[in-house]
Amino acid sequence: MADKSSANAYWAANIKIILISLAIWFACSFGLGIILRPALEGIHVGGADLGFWFAQNGSIYVFLILIFVYAKMMGKIDRDHGVDE
């Protein structure tokens, strides 16, 4: 029973990290790049307004950062649950 409980806790932690990462990426790509684009029009980054920048580049950068954060957090969860390599 303890093994099943530990496995469930491991996957619950994994799913929580995935959902938080997806919410951050969605907020950055859809929220800042599409919904809030008109509000960000006056702020310029590299010759383009900030909303356009998030739509074209920012969401990709956030996605790359999320990959490294996910890997680091999963390493910690793996160690906490005894399934690290």
C-alpha positions, 0 to 999 in steps of 0.5 A: 500500500505504501508503494501505491501511495508513493506512486500516486504522490509522485504523479500528483506532484508531476501533474501539478508542475505540468499544469502550472507550466502550461498555465504560465505558457498560456498566459504568456503566449495567448494572454500577453501576445493576443489578448493584451497586445493592444494594451502593450502597444506603447512599450517597444522592445527591439523596434517592435511593440511588446505585444508583438514581441511576446507573440513572436519571441517571448512565448518561445523564450518562456517555453525554453525557460519552462523546460529547464525549470521543469527538469530541475523541479522534476529532479527534486521530485525524483530525489524526494520520492526515491526514483532518481537515477 
